[in-house]
Amino acid sequence: MQNLDTDVVIVGSGIVGATLACALLQQGIQVTLIEAKPLPTTTDKKTKPEQQIDPIDPRTFALTRASERILTKLGLWNLIMSQGVSPFREIHVWDANGSGEIHFDSATLVEPNLGYIVEQSVLQSALTTRLAEFKTLTYYRPAKVQYFHLTTNQAAMQVYLDNNQQLTTRLLVGAEGAHSPTRHLAGIPYKLLDHGQQAIVATVQTEYPHQETAWQRFLITGPLAFLPLANPYTSSIVWSIDTPLAQHLMKLDKIDFHQELEQAFAAKLGKIIASSERVAFPLQSRYVLNYVQPRLALVGDAAHTILPLAGQGLNLGLLDAAALSEVILTAQAQRKDFGRYQELRRYERWRKSDNLAMLKAMDSFKYLFSTSSLPLSWARHVGLSFVDVATPIKQLIMRQAMGLSNHLPSLAQS
Ligand SMILES: Cc1cc2nc3c(=O)[nH]c(=O)nc-3n(C[C@H](O)[C@H](O)[C@H](O)COP(=O)(O)OP(=O)(O)OC[C@H]3O[C@@H](n4cnc5c(N)ncnc54)[C@H](O)[C@@H]3O)c2cc1C
């Protein structure tokens, strides 16, 4: 068995883990990245490795201004923009049951847009390209962690991989998403709320252009969102719906699915002309009790899983990556050991309250919009209509949605 000494080991090179790696490598910290999935292969020989995409992940993300700033400062934003992404300038939310509706426009904030819709494959390929520029990165892929333990003097974490590699590190970071094995092996407890729903994701072509607007219709069965992509007639849909109904929709042929979708969306963008393959994601909220232990930290979905209602999960994860890298670099600059519990607690205190507030807001939002009880339905109608005319409240919500209102890490500041 070989042994490698490395400053930080990050397990999971999804968008959050890879972003954290870039933030640390850019400042001269040695990073070892471990990813379970092999690099996707393609039959197109002309495609460069960095352009290879994961064909089974059709998710798109509504990225906030805070995320845009993080990705810009890490040299990723130009790589992302060069692949074609769509800004969204407006958000329209309306309630299928009553007459409540709310409309957000970037012009009222004197901003060019409210954010960007970026496909998962675009983000992941930009990260792969950027990571390849760091000569100090050690990358094990495909590989998994089998187990780990603190050294007897607690000055390092000893990590054992399934490829016989052994690593000694000052900090082990779990970034493997919602089902994080690092969290599991560390025995960190969490509370799970299974919503009994699934989100159906697909790309669709519509009769009318999307007008660079993110549309969301709240049905009693769950919300349906149309997010604008680079082509003006193409949107990414996220349709959250009870599991039995989702299973039924997944089985429909395209013609029947298009009809159901058109009806659920009140044909806001006209007919559905074409659609991609559909993928369904189970909807769960996961509240993790501790983000850190001595020489161990969790980031992204490993630390918190929230409903995709307002498209905030990845944005929170990117803020985790920015905050943890800041805590590490500050400790390093002060000649402190960044893997010590006292240092890592700064990261936990910083991010846990923000993430929990968003998790609770999304769960309450879902409850408010998925009930037909008269008082709540009335509150929903009055609430939406009130917020729609109350400019200061609307501006506050928009700033929050753009990720601009909390104590931001310096990577997310302008
Ligand atoms: C339908 C849907 C729509 C969404 N829309 C939005 C949106 O608009 N905006 C937004 O901000 N968020 C959105 N989210 C949330 C977002 O998808 C997640 O918050 C985000 O992808 C989490 O990123 P991550 O890197 O933490 O985890 P993941 O994306 O889950 O990545 C984890 C990585 O770890 C790897 N891995 C797993 N196990 C191991 C192991 N044992 N060893 C090594 N590697 C491992 C995986 O292969 C993967 O590469 C949405 C979620 C869903 C389900």
PDBQT file of the ligand as one rigid body, heavy atoms in Angstrom, charges set to zero:
ROOT
HETATM    1  C1  LIG A 501     -34.568  18.299 -10.053  1.00  0.00    +0.000 C 
HETATM    2  C2  LIG A 501     -33.567  19.169  -9.374  1.00  0.00    +0.000 A 
HETATM    3  C3  LIG A 501     -33.381  20.503  -9.795  1.00  0.00    +0.000 A 
HETATM    4  C4  LIG A 501     -32.467  21.321  -9.146  1.00  0.00    +0.000 A 
HETATM    5  N1  LIG A 501     -32.327  22.632  -9.553  1.00  0.00    +0.000 NA
HETATM    6  C5  LIG A 501     -31.450  23.451  -8.915  1.00  0.00    +0.000 A 
HETATM    7  C6  LIG A 501     -31.280  24.826  -9.319  1.00  0.00    +0.000 A 
HETATM    8  O1  LIG A 501     -31.928  25.356 -10.232  1.00  0.00    +0.000 OA
HETATM    9  N2  LIG A 501     -30.371  25.592  -8.636  1.00  0.00    +0.000 N 
HETATM   10  C7  LIG A 501     -29.638  25.085  -7.593  1.00  0.00    +0.000 A 
HETATM   11  O2  LIG A 501     -28.854  25.834  -6.999  1.00  0.00    +0.000 OA
HETATM   12  N3  LIG A 501     -29.781  23.781  -7.205  1.00  0.00    +0.000 NA
HETATM   13  C8  LIG A 501     -30.660  22.963  -7.827  1.00  0.00    +0.000 A 
HETATM   14  N4  LIG A 501     -30.800  21.659  -7.426  1.00  0.00    +0.000 N 
HETATM   15  C9  LIG A 501     -29.966  21.155  -6.326  1.00  0.00    +0.000 C 
HETATM   16  C10 LIG A 501     -28.605  20.699  -6.866  1.00  0.00    +0.000 C 
HETATM   17  O3  LIG A 501     -28.788  19.689  -7.834  1.00  0.00    +0.000 OA
HETATM   18  C11 LIG A 501     -27.727  20.172  -5.744  1.00  0.00    +0.000 C 
HETATM   19  O4  LIG A 501     -27.801  21.021  -4.629  1.00  0.00    +0.000 OA
HETATM   20  C12 LIG A 501     -26.258  20.100  -6.220  1.00  0.00    +0.000 C 
HETATM   21  O5  LIG A 501     -26.141  19.335  -7.393  1.00  0.00    +0.000 OA
HETATM   22  C13 LIG A 501     -25.375  19.497  -5.129  1.00  0.00    +0.000 C 
HETATM   23  O6  LIG A 501     -24.053  19.405  -5.613  1.00  0.00    +0.000 OA
HETATM   24  P1  LIG A 501     -22.969  18.517  -4.867  1.00  0.00    +0.000 P 
HETATM   25  O7  LIG A 501     -21.700  18.711  -5.642  1.00  0.00    +0.000 OA
HETATM   26  O8  LIG A 501     -22.993  18.818  -3.404  1.00  0.00    +0.000 OA
HETATM   27  O9  LIG A 501     -23.496  17.020  -4.991  1.00  0.00    +0.000 OA
HETATM   28  P2  LIG A 501     -23.695  16.111  -6.281  1.00  0.00    +0.000 P 
HETATM   29  O10 LIG A 501     -24.126  16.911  -7.451  1.00  0.00    +0.000 OA
HETATM   30  O11 LIG A 501     -24.607  15.005  -5.842  1.00  0.00    +0.000 OA
HETATM   31  O12 LIG A 501     -22.236  15.532  -6.603  1.00  0.00    +0.000 OA
HETATM   32  C14 LIG A 501     -21.649  14.532  -5.793  1.00  0.00    +0.000 C 
HETATM   33  C15 LIG A 501     -20.450  13.929  -6.501  1.00  0.00    +0.000 C 
HETATM   34  O13 LIG A 501     -19.867  12.954  -5.648  1.00  0.00    +0.000 OA
HETATM   35  C16 LIG A 501     -19.666  11.734  -6.358  1.00  0.00    +0.000 C 
HETATM   36  N5  LIG A 501     -19.752  10.613  -5.420  1.00  0.00    +0.000 N 
HETATM   37  C17 LIG A 501     -20.862  10.033  -4.894  1.00  0.00    +0.000 A 
HETATM   38  N6  LIG A 501     -20.522   9.037  -4.064  1.00  0.00    +0.000 NA
HETATM   39  C18 LIG A 501     -19.174   8.986  -4.045  1.00  0.00    +0.000 A 
HETATM   40  C19 LIG A 501     -18.223   8.180  -3.372  1.00  0.00    +0.000 A 
HETATM   41  N7  LIG A 501     -18.590   7.194  -2.543  1.00  0.00    +0.000 N 
HETATM   42  N8  LIG A 501     -16.908   8.412  -3.583  1.00  0.00    +0.000 NA
HETATM   43  C20 LIG A 501     -16.502   9.382  -4.424  1.00  0.00    +0.000 A 
HETATM   44  N9  LIG A 501     -17.363  10.187  -5.103  1.00  0.00    +0.000 NA
HETATM   45  C21 LIG A 501     -18.675   9.994  -4.909  1.00  0.00    +0.000 A 
HETATM   46  C22 LIG A 501     -20.769  11.733  -7.398  1.00  0.00    +0.000 C 
HETATM   47  O14 LIG A 501     -20.435  10.888  -8.487  1.00  0.00    +0.000 OA
HETATM   48  C23 LIG A 501     -20.797  13.210  -7.798  1.00  0.00    +0.000 C 
HETATM   49  O15 LIG A 501     -19.843  13.510  -8.772  1.00  0.00    +0.000 OA
HETATM   50  C24 LIG A 501     -31.714  20.816  -8.060  1.00  0.00    +0.000 A 
HETATM   51  C25 LIG A 501     -31.881  19.485  -7.640  1.00  0.00    +0.000 A 
HETATM   52  C26 LIG A 501     -32.804  18.675  -8.291  1.00  0.00    +0.000 A 
HETATM   53  C27 LIG A 501     -32.989  17.238  -7.819  1.00  0.00    +0.000 C 
ENDROOT
TORSDOF 0
